[in-house]
Amino acid sequence: MADDRPVPLDEYPVHQVPLSMKHVATGDRNAYDRCIFHVLDHEGRALLILGLGVYPNVGVIDAYATLRTGDTLHAVRASDALGDDRMRLSVGPLRIEVEEPLRRFRLRCDDAISYDLTWTADFPALWEPHHLQRRGDRLTLEGRRFVQAGGVAGVVRAGGEEFRVDPAGWTGTRDRSWGVRPIPGEEGGRLAEENPTEGFHWIWCPVRFEDRFLMVVTQEDADGYRTLNDATLVRPGRRDRQLGWPRAEIGYRSGTRHPERAVIHLGDPRKPQELEVETLNSLPLAVGAGYPPADDWQHGTWRGRGWTDRRTYDLTAPHPRAAYGVTDHSARFRLDGRIGHGIFEHGSFGRHDPSGFTGFDSVAP
C-alpha cells in the first residue's frame, strides 16, 4: 500500500495544483525534472559535465559526472529510489547543494572523479523558448528550461591528475529543465513506425563574456524547418537584447560531423554580428553521461537501490552510438572584439538539407 502522507516540501507555499508536492500533475511516465552543469577551462585541458534528475512517475533519482582529460573520459553514475525529500539533491557519491537559489551552488563528488566546487552566477538566469516536440499527433517532449553562466572555484581530481579551478581560467554554465521528455522503456507504437526521424540538427550555445552573456539555441528538421529558435544577449542593468534569426556556418572535420569551428550570424537589424566559435574539447553525451542513444546506462532507468557505476572510456576508440547523439564542446568565442568561453552543444544526424547531409551515413567531405 502506498504511503501518501505529506512530504516536507508541502510545508512551503509552492503548490501549483491541488496535489502533494510528492506528485506531478501529469501521469505521463516520461515526466522529469533535472539539471546539468558544465565546468571548462579556457585552454581545453579539461571538461567536466555533471547533472542530476528525478523521474517521479517511475520512482527514480539519478546523477552522473563525466570528466574528459586528453583522450580519456572518466565517468561516475548513480541511481536510487526517489524519496520524499525533493530538496536533498544527492545520489550515491554525487551531491548538488543549492546555497543561494539562482546564485550559488556547491558541487561535490568523492569517487573515481573527485571534486569540490563552488559555482557562482555572474548573470541572471535566462528563460529559453518553450520546447515542444511531437511524433505524429503525440506530444513527446514539452520542456521548460532556463540557462545561466558564471565562475567556478575549487578542485577537480581524476586519474592521477589534479586541476585547481578558478574563475579567471575556468567558466561554468548550467541548464535547468523540467516537463516531459522520453526515457527508455516505452514502445512508440504506430506513431513511431509511421513517423520515423529523418534528421535532426541542434545547436545550444551559452557563452560567458566578461561583461555579458549570450545564449543561442536552434533546432531544425531534415529539410531545415526550424522548430526552436532564439538568440538573446544579457547585460546586467539593461534590457535583454534579441538578436534575431541565428544562422550557423559550421566547419566540420573531414569524414565526420565533428565541428572544429563555426560562425553564427546574428541578425540584429541595427548591427549584424558574427559569433566565431573555436571548439577546444569535446564530450559526447551518449558516452558516460547517460543521454540517448547510450547503450550502457540512460537517465530514468531503474537499476535498483543504491546503484553506483564507475567507468573510463578511451575516446580514441570508435563509439558508434556517439555519432547519433549530442556532443558538448568547450569552446572559445569571439564577438564584437570580445573573447568569451562556454559550450557549443551540437547534434546532427540523419538528413539535413542546409548542411548538405543526405542521410545517416552522410559526413563532411
C-alpha positions as CSV (number, residue, x, y, z in Angstrom):
1,M,0.0,0.0,0.0
2,A,1.4,3.4,-1.0
3,D,2.4,5.9,1.7
4,D,0.5,9.1,0.7
5,R,1.4,11.3,3.7
6,P,2.5,14.9,3.2
7,V,6.2,15.4,2.3
8,P,8.5,18.2,3.7
9,L,8.1,20.4,0.6
10,D,4.4,20.6,1.3
11,E,5.1,23.0,4.1
12,Y,6.1,25.7,1.6
13,P,3.6,27.8,-0.4
14,V,4.9,26.5,-3.8
15,H,2.0,24.3,-4.9
16,Q,0.7,24.8,-8.5
17,V,-2.0,22.1,-8.4
18,P,-4.2,20.6,-5.6
19,L,-1.7,17.7,-5.1
20,S,1.1,17.0,-2.7
21,M,4.5,18.1,-3.9
22,K,5.2,14.3,-4.0
23,H,3.2,14.1,-7.2
24,V,3.4,15.8,-10.5
25,A,0.3,17.0,-12.4
26,T,0.7,14.5,-15.2
27,G,0.6,10.7,-15.2
28,D,3.0,10.6,-18.2
29,R,5.8,8.1,-17.3
30,N,8.2,10.5,-19.0
31,A,7.8,13.3,-16.5
32,Y,11.3,14.6,-15.5
33,D,12.9,17.4,-13.5
34,R,16.7,17.8,-13.8
35,C,19.8,20.0,-14.2
36,I,23.2,20.0,-15.9
37,F,26.4,21.9,-15.0
38,H,29.4,22.4,-17.3
39,V,32.8,23.3,-15.9
40,L,35.5,24.0,-18.5
41,D,39.0,25.5,-18.6
42,H,39.9,28.1,-21.1
43,E,42.7,26.1,-22.7
44,G,40.7,23.0,-23.4
45,R,42.6,20.7,-21.0
46,A,39.5,19.5,-19.1
47,L,35.8,19.4,-19.5
48,L,33.6,18.4,-16.5
49,I,29.9,17.8,-17.1
50,L,27.6,16.7,-14.2
51,G,23.9,16.5,-13.6
52,L,21.0,15.2,-11.5
53,G,17.5,14.3,-12.4
54,V,14.3,13.0,-10.9
55,Y,11.6,10.9,-12.7
56,P,8.6,10.9,-10.4
57,N,6.3,8.5,-12.3
58,V,9.0,5.8,-12.5
59,G,10.2,6.5,-9.0
60,V,13.9,7.1,-9.9
61,I,16.5,9.7,-9.0
62,D,19.9,9.6,-10.7
63,A,23.0,11.6,-11.2
64,Y,26.3,11.5,-13.2
65,A,29.6,13.2,-13.6
66,T,31.9,12.9,-16.6
67,L,35.4,14.4,-17.0
68,R,37.4,14.5,-20.1
69,T,41.2,15.0,-19.9
70,G,43.2,14.2,-23.0
71,D,41.7,11.2,-24.7
72,T,40.3,9.7,-21.5
73,L,36.8,10.1,-20.3
74,H,36.1,9.3,-16.6
75,A,32.5,8.7,-15.5
76,V,30.7,8.1,-12.3
77,R,26.9,7.4,-12.4
78,A,24.5,6.7,-9.5
79,S,20.8,5.8,-9.3
80,D,18.4,5.1,-6.5
81,A,14.7,5.1,-5.5
82,L,13.2,8.5,-5.4
83,G,12.4,9.5,-1.8
84,D,10.1,12.2,-0.3
85,D,12.8,14.9,0.3
86,R,13.0,16.7,-3.0
87,M,15.3,19.3,-1.6
88,R,18.1,16.8,-1.0
89,L,19.9,16.7,-4.3
90,S,22.2,13.7,-3.6
91,V,22.6,10.3,-5.2
92,G,25.4,8.0,-4.1
93,P,28.7,10.0,-4.1
94,L,27.2,12.8,-6.2
95,R,25.8,15.9,-4.5
96,I,24.5,19.3,-5.5
97,E,23.8,21.9,-2.8
98,V,21.7,25.0,-3.6
99,E,23.4,27.5,-1.3
100,E,21.6,30.5,-2.8
101,P,18.9,29.9,-5.4
102,L,19.8,31.2,-8.9
103,R,23.1,32.4,-7.5
104,R,25.5,29.9,-5.8
105,F,25.8,26.1,-5.8
106,R,28.3,23.7,-4.2
107,L,29.1,20.6,-6.4
108,R,30.7,17.6,-4.7
109,C,31.8,14.1,-5.5
110,D,34.3,11.9,-3.8
111,D,34.8,8.9,-6.0
112,A,36.7,7.9,-9.2
113,I,36.1,11.6,-10.1
114,S,36.6,13.8,-7.1
115,Y,35.6,17.5,-7.0
116,D,34.5,20.2,-4.6
117,L,33.4,23.2,-6.5
118,T,31.6,26.5,-5.8
119,W,29.6,27.6,-8.9
120,T,28.6,31.3,-8.7
121,A,26.4,33.0,-11.3
122,D,27.7,36.1,-13.0
123,F,24.5,36.9,-14.8
124,P,20.7,36.4,-14.2
125,A,19.1,33.2,-15.3
126,L,17.6,33.4,-18.8
127,W,14.5,31.5,-19.9
128,E,14.9,29.5,-23.1
129,P,12.0,29.2,-25.5
130,H,9.2,26.8,-24.6
131,H,10.3,23.5,-26.2
132,L,7.7,21.3,-27.9
133,Q,8.2,18.2,-30.0
134,R,5.7,15.8,-31.5
135,R,5.8,12.4,-33.1
136,G,2.8,12.3,-35.4
137,D,-0.1,13.6,-33.2
138,R,1.5,12.8,-29.9
139,L,3.4,15.3,-27.7
140,T,6.6,13.5,-26.9
141,L,8.6,16.4,-25.4
142,E,7.5,19.5,-23.5
143,G,10.2,21.2,-21.6
144,R,10.7,24.5,-19.7
145,R,14.3,25.5,-19.3
146,F,16.5,28.3,-18.1
147,V,20.2,28.8,-18.7
148,Q,22.9,30.6,-16.8
149,A,26.7,31.3,-16.8
150,G,29.2,32.1,-14.1
151,G,32.5,31.4,-12.5
152,V,33.7,28.3,-10.7
153,A,36.3,27.8,-7.9
154,G,37.7,24.6,-6.2
155,V,39.5,21.5,-7.2
156,V,38.9,18.5,-9.6
157,R,40.8,15.2,-9.5
158,A,40.7,12.0,-11.6
159,G,43.1,9.5,-13.0
160,G,46.1,10.9,-11.0
161,E,45.5,14.5,-12.4
162,E,44.5,17.5,-10.3
163,F,43.1,20.7,-11.6
164,R,42.9,23.9,-9.5
165,V,39.8,25.7,-10.7
166,D,39.4,29.5,-10.5
167,P,37.1,32.0,-12.3
168,A,39.9,33.6,-14.1
169,G,40.8,30.5,-16.1
170,W,37.5,28.5,-15.9
171,T,33.9,29.1,-16.9
172,G,30.7,27.5,-15.7
173,T,27.4,27.2,-17.5
174,R,24.2,25.4,-16.4
175,D,20.8,24.4,-17.6
176,R,17.7,23.7,-15.5
177,S,14.7,22.0,-17.1
178,W,11.5,20.1,-16.3
179,G,8.5,18.7,-18.1
180,V,8.1,15.6,-20.2
181,R,10.9,14.0,-22.1
182,P,11.3,10.5,-23.4
183,I,13.0,8.0,-21.2
184,P,13.8,4.4,-22.1
185,G,11.3,1.6,-21.8
186,E,8.4,2.8,-23.9
187,E,7.1,1.3,-27.1
188,G,6.4,4.0,-29.6
189,G,3.7,2.1,-31.4
190,R,2.1,3.1,-34.7
191,L,3.1,6.8,-34.4
192,A,6.8,5.9,-34.1
193,E,6.6,3.5,-37.0
194,E,4.8,5.9,-39.3
195,N,6.7,9.0,-38.3
196,P,10.4,7.9,-38.4
197,T,13.1,10.5,-37.7
198,E,14.6,11.6,-41.0
199,G,17.0,14.1,-39.5
200,F,17.8,16.3,-36.5
201,H,20.1,19.3,-36.3
202,W,20.7,21.1,-33.0
203,I,22.8,23.9,-31.6
204,W,22.7,25.0,-27.9
205,C,25.3,27.7,-27.1
206,P,25.7,29.5,-23.8
207,V,28.6,31.9,-23.8
208,R,30.1,33.9,-20.9
209,F,31.9,37.1,-21.7
210,E,33.4,39.4,-19.0
211,D,30.5,41.9,-19.2
212,R,27.7,40.0,-21.0
213,F,26.1,36.6,-21.6
214,L,24.9,35.3,-24.9
215,M,22.5,32.4,-25.5
216,V,21.9,30.8,-28.9
217,V,19.7,27.8,-29.5
218,T,18.3,26.3,-32.7
219,Q,16.6,23.0,-33.7
220,E,15.9,22.0,-37.3
221,D,14.2,19.2,-39.1
222,A,15.7,17.3,-42.0
223,D,14.6,19.9,-44.5
224,G,15.8,22.8,-42.4
225,Y,12.4,23.7,-40.9
226,R,13.2,25.4,-37.6
227,T,11.2,24.2,-34.6
228,L,13.3,26.1,-31.9
229,N,15.0,29.4,-32.3
230,D,16.5,32.1,-30.0
231,A,19.5,34.4,-29.7
232,T,19.5,36.7,-26.7
233,L,22.2,38.9,-25.2
234,V,22.1,39.6,-21.5
235,R,23.8,42.6,-20.0
236,P,23.4,43.5,-16.3
237,G,21.3,46.5,-15.7
238,R,20.0,46.6,-19.3
239,R,17.1,45.0,-21.0
240,D,17.8,41.7,-22.7
241,R,18.5,42.2,-26.4
242,Q,17.1,39.9,-29.0
243,L,19.4,39.1,-31.9
244,G,17.1,37.7,-34.4
245,W,17.4,34.6,-36.5
246,P,20.8,33.0,-35.9
247,R,22.3,31.2,-38.9
248,A,25.3,28.9,-38.4
249,E,28.1,28.0,-40.9
250,I,29.9,25.0,-39.4
251,G,33.4,23.8,-40.4
252,Y,33.3,20.0,-39.9
253,R,36.4,17.7,-39.7
254,S,36.6,15.9,-43.0
255,G,34.9,12.5,-42.9
256,T,32.8,13.3,-39.8
257,R,30.2,15.6,-38.4
258,H,32.6,16.9,-35.7
259,P,32.6,20.7,-35.7
260,E,36.0,22.3,-35.4
261,R,34.9,25.8,-35.9
262,A,31.8,27.8,-36.7
263,V,30.5,31.2,-37.4
264,I,27.0,32.1,-36.2
265,H,25.5,35.1,-37.9
266,L,23.3,37.1,-35.5
267,G,20.5,39.0,-37.2
268,D,20.4,42.2,-35.1
269,P,18.8,44.7,-37.6
270,R,20.8,47.6,-36.1
271,K,24.2,45.9,-36.2
272,P,24.5,42.4,-37.7
273,Q,27.2,40.5,-35.8
274,E,29.2,37.3,-36.2
275,L,29.9,34.9,-33.3
276,E,33.1,33.0,-34.1
277,V,33.4,29.5,-32.5
278,E,36.6,27.5,-31.9
279,T,36.0,24.2,-30.3
280,L,38.6,23.2,-27.6
281,N,37.4,19.9,-26.0
282,S,34.6,17.5,-26.7
283,L,32.4,15.2,-24.6
284,P,29.7,13.1,-26.4
285,L,26.8,12.9,-24.0
286,A,26.0,9.3,-25.1
287,V,29.3,8.2,-23.7
288,G,29.2,8.1,-19.9
289,A,26.7,10.9,-19.3
290,G,23.5,8.8,-19.9
291,Y,22.0,10.7,-22.8
292,P,20.4,8.7,-25.7
293,P,21.4,6.6,-27.5
294,A,23.8,5.4,-24.8
295,D,23.9,1.6,-24.6
296,D,25.3,1.1,-21.1
297,W,23.0,3.5,-19.0
298,Q,20.4,6.1,-19.7
299,H,18.6,8.6,-17.4
300,G,15.5,7.5,-15.6
301,T,16.2,3.7,-15.9
302,W,15.7,1.6,-12.7
303,R,19.0,-0.1,-11.6
304,G,17.9,-1.0,-8.1
305,R,18.5,0.8,-4.9
306,G,22.0,2.2,-4.2
307,W,23.4,1.6,-7.7
308,T,26.8,3.2,-8.5
309,D,28.9,2.6,-11.6
310,R,32.4,3.8,-12.5
311,R,33.9,3.7,-15.9
312,T,36.7,5.1,-18.1
313,Y,36.4,5.3,-21.8
314,D,39.1,5.6,-24.4
315,L,37.9,8.3,-26.8
316,T,40.4,7.3,-29.5
317,A,38.3,4.1,-29.9
318,P,35.2,4.2,-32.0
319,H,31.9,4.8,-30.2
320,P,29.3,4.4,-32.9
321,R,26.3,5.5,-30.9
322,A,28.0,8.8,-30.1
323,A,27.5,9.8,-33.7
324,Y,23.7,9.7,-33.3
325,G,23.7,11.8,-30.1
326,V,24.5,15.3,-28.9
327,T,28.1,16.3,-28.1
328,D,29.1,19.2,-25.8
329,H,32.2,21.1,-26.9
330,S,34.0,23.5,-24.7
331,A,34.8,26.5,-26.9
332,R,36.4,29.9,-27.3
333,F,34.2,32.5,-28.8
334,R,34.7,35.9,-30.4
335,L,32.0,38.6,-30.7
336,D,32.5,42.3,-31.5
337,G,36.2,42.2,-30.4
338,R,35.5,40.3,-27.1
339,I,36.7,36.9,-26.1
340,G,34.3,34.6,-24.3
341,H,34.1,30.9,-23.3
342,G,31.2,28.5,-23.0
343,I,29.6,25.4,-24.6
344,F,29.0,24.7,-28.2
345,E,26.5,21.8,-27.9
346,H,25.9,20.3,-31.3
347,G,24.0,17.3,-32.7
348,S,23.5,16.5,-36.3
349,F,22.3,13.1,-37.6
350,G,20.3,11.9,-40.5
351,R,19.4,14.2,-43.4
352,H,20.0,17.9,-43.1
353,D,19.5,19.7,-46.4
354,P,21.0,23.1,-45.4
355,S,24.3,21.3,-44.4
356,G,24.3,19.0,-47.4
357,F,23.9,15.8,-45.4
358,T,21.8,13.3,-47.3
359,G,21.3,10.6,-44.7
360,F,22.5,8.9,-41.5
361,D,25.8,7.8,-43.1
362,S,26.5,11.2,-44.7
363,V,29.5,13.1,-43.4
364,A,31.5,16.2,-44.4
365,P,33.8,15.8,-47.4
